[in-house]
Amino acid sequence: MKIVRFAWGDAALYGILEGDTIYSLHGDLFGEFHKGKEKCALGDARLLAPVQPSKIVAIGFNYPRPDPMGPPMPFFKVPTCLVAQGEPVVLPPETQDVVMEAELAVVIGRRAHRVSVAEAMGYILGYTCVNDITARDITRQEGKPIRSKNFDTFCPLGPAMETELDPADVRIVSRINGVVKQDGRTSQMVLNVPKLVSQFSHMVTLLPGDVILSGTPGTPPAIQAGDVMEVEVQGIGVLRNPVTRV
């Protein structure tokens, strides 16, 4: 099932996406819900980020690379980084070397505190595409991915959340202006999805709607103003965002 969050008039609503039609979602997204009869065309709605997380936790170096960078490294992104399908990523004047990182995002469905690897999948609501934008020059200067990953617009998320995806071996592709830049599979992860959920739940309590970024395959490509970025995750769809500069 594909779930979207969208703007309709002055309201932000959840819906169930079937083809090019959005059906109303009745009930609690993180509890019991069902498809309603009300509907609208996908083209008539403005998509929002699929969820509103209290926190975004992420892992770096979670795929094999030709230049070993050490073990997987956790970090955080702030929710104010989020933008939705089609919204621009705005490059700030503080950086001149920015990259995109295509990733599978995991959406938590219920409170997770110190859960085991064996239990972890039961705490997941669904999956979506994410683009972990990073100011690479600032990471090099400061030695840690805090400011470099947390500028406004540095976390495109969407377009939809898929609740029935098996994350064990799905393809992840990034493109810039239609040219493939990254091409990998989640089966290459050092820490797979259940291990990530368990590990992060031992670090912080994960709440419904929180998002885990699972790492990016290959070498992240540089972006510049005027580019159009795409993140495609098999079984979910294509997240597309233009790049501008302040």
C-alpha positions in Angstrom: 0.0 0.0 0.0 1.3 3.4 -0.9 0.5 6.3 1.5 0.9 9.9 0.7 0.6 13.1 2.6 -0.8 16.0 0.6 -2.1 19.5 0.7 -5.7 20.0 -0.2 -6.9 23.5 0.2 -5.7 24.7 3.6 -5.5 21.1 5.0 -2.7 18.6 5.1 -4.2 15.1 4.7 -3.1 11.5 4.4 -4.3 9.4 1.5 -3.9 6.0 -0.1 -2.4 6.2 -3.6 -3.6 3.8 -6.2 -2.2 4.5 -9.7 -2.9 8.2 -10.3 -5.7 8.5 -7.8 -5.5 9.4 -4.1 -8.2 8.0 -1.8 -9.0 9.4 1.6 -7.5 7.7 4.6 -9.8 7.4 7.6 -8.5 6.6 11.1 -5.0 6.7 12.6 -2.0 6.3 10.3 -0.1 4.8 13.3 -3.0 2.6 14.4 -6.1 1.4 12.6 -7.1 3.0 9.3 -9.0 2.2 6.1 -9.5 3.6 2.6 -12.4 5.9 2.2 -14.6 6.7 -0.8 -13.5 10.3 -1.3 -10.8 10.7 -4.0 -8.8 13.1 -6.0 -6.4 13.0 -8.9 -2.7 12.9 -8.0 -2.1 15.7 -10.4 -4.5 18.0 -8.5 -2.8 17.5 -5.2 0.5 19.0 -3.9 2.5 16.2 -2.2 4.1 16.9 1.2 6.8 14.9 3.0 5.1 11.6 3.8 5.5 12.0 7.6 6.4 14.7 10.1 9.1 13.1 12.2 10.2 14.2 15.7 13.7 13.2 14.7 15.7 11.9 11.7 18.4 9.4 12.5 20.9 8.3 9.9 23.9 6.1 9.3 27.0 6.9 7.3 29.5 4.5 5.6 26.8 1.7 5.6 27.8 0.4 2.1 31.2 -1.0 0.9 33.3 1.8 -0.8 36.5 1.7 -2.8 38.0 4.2 -0.2 37.3 2.6 3.2 36.0 5.3 5.6 35.7 3.2 8.8 32.7 1.5 10.4 29.1 2.7 10.0 28.7 6.1 11.8 25.4 7.4 13.2 24.3 11.0 13.0 21.2 13.1 13.1 19.4 15.5 10.7 16.8 18.0 12.0 13.2 18.0 10.8 13.6 21.5 9.4 15.7 20.0 6.6 12.7 18.3 5.1 11.3 19.1 1.7 8.8 17.2 -0.4 8.6 16.0 -4.0 9.3 18.8 -6.4 10.4 21.3 -3.9 13.9 22.9 -4.5 17.0 22.1 -2.6 18.6 25.5 -1.9 22.4 25.7 -1.7 23.6 28.2 0.9 26.5 30.6 0.4 28.5 28.8 3.1 29.3 25.9 0.8 30.7 25.3 -2.7 30.9 21.5 -2.6 27.5 19.8 -2.1 26.6 16.2 -2.9 23.4 14.2 -3.1 23.0 10.8 -1.5 20.2 8.4 -2.6 18.9 6.3 0.2 16.1 4.1 1.5 14.3 5.7 4.4 12.6 3.7 7.1 9.5 5.1 8.8 8.8 4.0 12.4 5.2 2.9 13.2 5.3 2.6 16.9 7.4 3.5 19.9 10.6 1.6 19.8 12.9 1.5 22.9 15.7 -1.0 23.1 14.1 -3.5 20.7 16.0 -6.6 19.5 17.0 -7.3 15.9 14.4 -10.1 15.8 11.6 -7.7 16.9 12.7 -4.7 14.8 10.6 -5.3 11.7 7.4 -5.1 13.8 8.1 -1.5 14.6 8.3 -0.3 11.0 5.3 1.4 9.3 6.8 1.7 5.8 9.6 2.9 3.5 10.2 5.9 1.3 12.9 7.6 -0.8 15.3 10.1 0.7 18.1 12.3 -0.5 20.6 13.0 2.2 22.1 16.3 0.9 25.6 17.1 2.3 27.9 20.0 2.2 31.1 18.0 1.7 33.5 20.8 2.1 32.0 21.7 5.5 32.3 18.1 6.6 36.0 18.1 5.7 36.6 21.4 7.5 34.8 20.5 10.7 35.4 16.8 10.8 31.8 15.9 11.7 28.5 15.8 9.8 26.5 18.3 11.8 26.2 21.6 10.1 27.0 20.1 6.7 23.9 18.0 6.7 21.4 20.3 8.4 20.9 23.3 6.2 17.3 24.0 5.3 16.0 21.8 2.4 18.9 19.3 2.8 16.5 16.3 3.2 14.1 15.7 0.4 11.7 12.9 1.4 8.9 11.1 -0.6 7.1 10.9 -2.9 5.1 8.2 -1.1 5.5 5.7 1.7 5.2 2.0 0.8 4.0 -0.2 3.6 4.5 -3.6 2.0 8.1 -3.4 0.8 10.7 -6.1 1.6 13.8 -4.0 2.2 16.3 -6.9 2.0 17.3 -6.4 -1.6 15.9 -3.4 -3.5 17.6 -1.3 -6.1 18.6 2.3 -5.3 19.5 4.7 -8.2 20.4 8.4 -8.2 20.3 10.5 -11.3 21.4 14.1 -12.1 19.7 15.6 -15.2 18.7 12.1 -16.2 22.2 10.6 -16.0 22.7 7.7 -13.5 25.2 8.5 -10.8 24.6 5.8 -8.2 23.3 2.3 -8.6 23.2 -0.1 -5.7 21.1 -2.6 -3.7 20.1 -2.7 -0.1 21.5 -6.2 0.1 25.0 -4.5 0.1 24.3 -2.7 3.4 26.8 -3.4 6.3 24.0 -3.0 8.8 20.6 -4.2 7.4 17.3 -2.6 8.2 16.5 -4.7 11.3 19.9 -4.0 12.7 19.6 -0.3 12.1 16.2 -0.1 13.9 17.6 -2.1 16.8 20.8 -0.1 17.1 19.1 3.3 16.9 16.4 2.2 19.4 19.2 1.5 21.9 20.5 5.1 21.3 17.3 7.0 21.4 13.6 6.2 21.8 12.1 6.1 18.3 8.6 7.5 18.0 5.8 6.9 15.4 6.7 8.9 12.3 10.5 9.1 13.0 12.7 8.4 10.0 15.9 6.3 9.7 18.2 7.1 6.8 19.9 3.8 5.9 23.0 5.0 4.0 23.9 5.5 0.4 25.7 3.2 -2.1 28.7 4.1 -4.1 30.2 7.6 -4.4 27.8 10.6 -3.8 27.7 12.9 -6.8 28.2 16.6 -6.7 25.3 18.9 -7.5 25.0 22.5 -8.6 22.3 25.1 -9.2 20.2 24.2 -12.2 20.4 20.4 -11.7 17.4 18.2 -11.3 18.1 15.3 -8.9 16.2 12.0 -8.8 16.3 9.2 -6.2 14.6 6.0 -7.3 13.9 3.2 -4.9 12.5 0.0 -6.4 8.9 -0.6 -5.3 8.4 3.0 -4.1 8.9 5.5 -6.9 11.0 8.5 -7.9 11.8 11.4 -5.7 12.6 14.4 -7.9 13.9 17.8 -6.8 15.5 20.8 -8.6 18.6 22.5 -7.2 18.9 26.3 -6.7 21.3 28.6 -4.9 20.7 31.5 -2.5 
